[in-house]
Amino acid sequence: MARLVLWDIDHTLIDTRGVGRELSAAAFQKTTGQPLREQARIDGITEPVIFRETAKLHGLTTGRADFERFADALTEEHLRRAADLRERGHALPGAAAALNALNSADVRQTVVSGNVRPVAEIKLWVFGLDRHVLWDLGAYGEDDDTRSELVRLSLQRADASPSEAVLIGDTPADVEGAHANGVRVIAVASGRSDEAALRDTGAEAVLADLRDTELLVKFVLGDIER
């Protein structure tokens, strides 16, 4: 029975509908002095890797200090344009109900995300999804480049065994990172990967979205398997 849920954020709980890229572009230019012409692949990738690989596409070599400046700038942009993010983005269908239902079932909930923590907090706060999140148990982009290490760190911070946890995410990288630590996965086809692609990764359960709250809770608690 899982008593800890590790949530991904983007395309699992929320969709910024293009605002996120605009904020990244503004932070990139503020940090490097160059306009963002193209961005490295982002699905399932942590923020430091995205920044480093995007910088390479612009002929730049960056270090940790550059990323930290970028992370600060990105946080500032999210705060500055929080109203725009709220207006143009949205919480995905079923997200709020899922968080509430799992809380009612006495399941601890946190975030394992490639976002840096301040940005993760702003994103969920903007859409009213932060109330049940135990932030100190999570792991974030500034903690490590790899998703598998983020899952390991979150388990450590939550003092939880792999059998006590389940990760909910929308990318093959989410599945791989969880499975590398022996954690079950509920994959949600609300991002760029369809249900077939997510099944191919070996996710223990695959849902089209988060709308069926009762089914999601049963999967989390291990009452049914698919």
C-alpha positions as CSV (number, residue, x, y, z in Angstrom):
1,M,0.0,0.0,0.0
2,A,1.5,3.3,-1.1
3,R,1.5,6.0,1.6
4,L,3.6,8.5,-0.3
5,V,2.9,10.0,-3.7
6,L,5.6,11.7,-5.7
7,W,3.9,14.1,-8.2
8,D,5.4,15.4,-11.4
9,I,4.1,18.9,-12.2
10,D,4.2,20.0,-15.8
11,H,1.6,18.2,-18.0
12,T,0.7,16.0,-15.0
13,L,-1.0,18.6,-12.7
14,I,-0.8,21.7,-14.8
15,D,-0.3,23.1,-18.3
16,T,1.3,26.5,-18.7
17,R,0.1,26.7,-22.3
18,G,3.2,28.4,-23.6
19,V,3.7,30.8,-20.7
20,G,6.5,28.6,-19.3
21,R,8.6,28.9,-22.4
22,E,8.1,32.7,-22.4
23,L,9.3,32.9,-18.8
24,S,12.3,30.6,-19.6
25,A,13.2,32.8,-22.6
26,A,13.1,36.0,-20.5
27,A,15.3,34.4,-17.8
28,F,17.7,33.0,-20.4
29,Q,18.2,36.4,-21.9
30,K,18.6,38.0,-18.5
31,T,21.3,35.5,-17.6
32,T,23.2,35.1,-20.8
33,G,22.5,38.4,-22.6
34,Q,21.3,36.5,-25.6
35,P,17.8,36.0,-26.9
36,L,16.5,32.5,-26.8
37,R,16.5,31.3,-30.4
38,E,15.9,27.6,-29.7
39,Q,15.5,25.4,-26.6
40,A,16.8,22.0,-25.8
41,R,14.4,19.1,-25.3
42,I,12.4,19.6,-22.1
43,D,10.1,16.6,-21.6
44,G,11.2,14.7,-18.5
45,I,14.5,16.7,-18.3
46,T,15.7,18.6,-15.3
47,E,16.1,22.4,-15.4
48,P,19.9,22.4,-15.1
49,V,20.2,20.1,-18.0
50,I,17.8,22.1,-20.1
51,F,19.7,25.3,-19.4
52,R,23.1,23.8,-20.1
53,E,22.0,22.2,-23.3
54,T,20.1,25.2,-24.5
55,A,23.2,27.4,-23.8
56,K,25.2,25.0,-26.0
57,L,22.8,25.6,-28.8
58,H,23.7,29.2,-28.5
59,G,27.4,28.6,-28.5
60,L,27.8,29.1,-24.8
61,T,29.5,27.1,-22.1
62,T,28.0,27.5,-18.7
63,G,28.7,26.4,-15.1
64,R,26.8,26.0,-11.9
65,A,27.0,29.7,-11.1
66,D,25.3,30.5,-14.4
67,F,22.6,28.0,-13.7
68,E,22.0,29.5,-10.3
69,R,21.6,33.0,-11.8
70,F,19.2,31.5,-14.3
71,A,17.2,29.8,-11.6
72,D,16.9,33.1,-9.7
73,A,15.9,34.9,-12.8
74,L,13.3,32.2,-13.7
75,T,11.8,32.5,-10.2
76,E,11.6,36.3,-10.5
77,E,9.8,35.9,-13.9
78,H,7.3,33.5,-12.5
79,L,6.5,35.8,-9.6
80,R,6.3,38.9,-11.9
81,R,4.0,37.1,-14.3
82,A,2.0,35.0,-11.9
83,A,-1.3,36.6,-13.0
84,D,-0.5,35.9,-16.6
85,L,0.3,32.3,-15.8
86,R,-3.0,31.9,-14.0
87,E,-5.0,33.5,-16.8
88,R,-3.4,31.6,-19.7
89,G,-2.4,28.3,-18.1
90,H,-4.6,25.9,-16.1
91,A,-4.7,23.1,-13.7
92,L,-5.4,19.9,-15.6
93,P,-8.8,18.2,-15.2
94,G,-9.0,16.2,-12.0
95,A,-5.8,17.5,-10.5
96,A,-7.4,19.3,-7.5
97,A,-9.8,16.4,-6.8
98,A,-6.9,13.9,-6.9
99,L,-4.8,15.9,-4.4
100,N,-7.8,16.3,-2.1
101,A,-8.8,12.7,-2.3
102,L,-5.3,11.4,-1.6
103,N,-5.1,13.7,1.4
104,S,-8.4,12.4,2.7
105,A,-6.9,8.9,2.3
106,D,-4.0,9.9,4.6
107,V,-1.5,9.7,1.8
108,R,1.5,12.0,2.1
109,Q,2.1,14.0,-1.1
110,T,5.2,15.7,-2.4
111,V,6.8,16.8,-5.7
112,V,9.6,15.2,-7.7
113,S,10.2,17.7,-10.5
114,G,12.8,19.0,-12.8
115,N,11.7,22.5,-11.9
116,V,13.7,24.3,-9.2
117,R,11.7,24.3,-5.9
118,P,10.7,28.0,-5.9
119,V,9.2,27.7,-9.4
120,A,7.5,24.4,-8.5
121,E,6.0,26.2,-5.5
122,I,4.8,29.2,-7.6
123,K,3.3,26.9,-10.3
124,L,1.1,24.9,-7.8
125,W,0.2,28.0,-5.7
126,V,-1.0,29.9,-8.8
127,F,-3.5,27.2,-9.6
128,G,-4.4,26.4,-6.0
129,L,-2.8,23.0,-5.9
130,D,-0.3,23.5,-3.2
131,R,-2.3,23.0,0.0
132,H,-1.5,19.3,0.5
133,V,2.0,19.2,-0.8
134,L,4.8,18.5,1.7
135,W,7.5,20.4,0.0
136,D,10.4,19.4,2.3
137,L,9.9,15.8,1.3
138,G,10.3,16.5,-2.4
139,A,13.3,16.8,-4.8
140,Y,13.8,19.4,-7.4
141,G,16.0,20.5,-10.4
142,E,18.6,22.2,-8.2
143,D,19.2,18.9,-6.3
144,D,20.5,16.8,-9.2
145,D,20.5,16.5,-13.0
146,T,18.9,13.1,-13.1
147,R,15.4,12.1,-12.3
148,S,16.3,8.8,-10.8
149,E,18.5,10.6,-8.2
150,L,15.6,13.0,-7.5
151,V,13.4,10.0,-6.7
152,R,16.0,8.5,-4.5
153,L,16.5,11.8,-2.6
154,S,12.7,12.2,-2.1
155,L,12.5,8.7,-0.6
156,Q,15.3,9.5,1.7
157,R,13.8,12.9,2.8
158,A,10.4,11.2,3.4
159,D,12.1,8.3,5.2
160,A,10.1,6.0,2.9
161,S,10.9,2.7,1.3
162,P,10.2,2.2,-2.4
163,S,7.3,-0.1,-1.6
164,E,5.6,2.8,0.3
165,A,5.7,5.2,-2.7
166,V,4.2,5.7,-6.1
167,L,5.2,8.3,-8.6
168,I,2.6,10.0,-10.9
169,G,4.0,11.5,-14.0
170,D,3.4,11.9,-17.8
171,T,6.8,11.0,-19.4
172,P,8.9,7.9,-20.0
173,A,11.6,9.7,-18.0
174,D,9.3,9.7,-15.0
175,V,8.7,6.0,-15.3
176,E,12.4,5.2,-15.8
177,G,13.4,7.4,-12.8
178,A,10.9,5.7,-10.5
179,H,11.7,2.2,-11.7
180,A,15.4,2.8,-11.1
181,N,14.5,3.1,-7.5
182,G,11.9,0.3,-7.3
183,V,9.0,2.7,-7.1
184,R,5.6,2.0,-8.8
185,V,4.3,4.4,-11.4
186,I,0.9,5.7,-12.4
187,A,1.5,7.3,-15.9
188,V,-0.9,9.9,-17.1
189,A,-1.2,10.5,-20.9
190,S,-1.9,14.2,-20.4
191,G,1.5,15.3,-21.9
192,R,3.2,14.5,-25.2
193,S,3.4,10.7,-24.6
194,D,0.2,8.7,-25.4
195,E,-1.1,5.8,-23.5
196,A,0.6,3.2,-25.7
197,A,4.0,4.8,-25.3
198,L,3.6,5.0,-21.6
199,R,2.6,1.3,-21.4
200,D,5.7,0.4,-23.4
201,T,7.8,1.9,-20.6
202,G,6.3,-0.7,-18.2
203,A,4.3,1.7,-16.0
204,E,2.2,-0.3,-13.6
205,A,-0.9,1.8,-14.5
206,V,-1.7,4.1,-17.3
207,L,-4.5,6.7,-17.3
208,A,-5.7,9.0,-19.9
209,D,-6.0,11.8,-17.4
210,L,-6.7,12.4,-13.7
211,R,-10.5,12.7,-14.0
212,D,-11.4,9.4,-12.5
213,T,-10.4,10.2,-8.9
214,E,-11.7,7.0,-7.4
215,L,-9.7,4.8,-9.8
216,L,-6.6,6.9,-9.2
217,V,-6.8,6.5,-5.4
218,K,-7.4,2.7,-5.8
219,F,-4.2,2.5,-7.9
220,V,-2.3,4.5,-5.4
221,L,-3.4,2.4,-2.5
222,G,-2.8,-0.8,-4.4
223,D,-6.4,-1.9,-4.2
224,I,-6.4,-2.8,-8.0
225,E,-3.7,-3.3,-10.6
226,R,-3.7,-3.0,-14.3
